[in-house]
Amino acid sequence: MTETNRIFEAEIDNPTEGAVAHDIEQERKVAIYDLCAGNTFAIVPRGGRQPPVGPYKLLLRLGENHAVFDIRTQTGSEILAIHMSMAQFQELLKSYGSVCRQYFDAVRSRPRDVIEQTDRIRRVIHDQGAERLLERLSGKIETDSDTARRLFTLLFAAQPNR
């Protein structure tokens, strides 16, 4: 991570934010913290033009069936908005949510081998989501697998009805 090729601030713009439970809001805060704490993120030059140098601010907006990664300068000027259909993520997000609930339940009351097996399944789904996100961002954003994992977590945390 360099000082310029990174996200320094992230925010979820969600019109239902006040209606979410405290634990979900906490999960969102953790997802944002983890993303900003370590990431590699650079805008790919397009049309022969160099994009503004980062670090960048990311505003994630979710609509009914789409997400918008709104990328801005440190001062808030718009640079790029990446519109993405959520259709290809819905099943993964649903599966990820289900296995996360199973994992947290297992941590409270199940044997270690059940916890480890559930965690392995959770990581596989998380990796699949990150890989799909890398594919969708290809040609627009240069990033690494760890950052893609954190962005997938942010997408998951931004879902209003999990």
Secondary structure by P-SEA (a helix, b strand, c coil): ccccccccbbbbbccccccccaaaaaaaaaaaaaaaabbbbbbccccccccccccbbbbbbbccccccbbbbcccccccbbbbbbcccaaaaaaaaaaaaaaaaaaaacccaaaaaaaaaaaaaaaaaaaaaaaaaacccccccaaaaaaaaaaaaaacccc
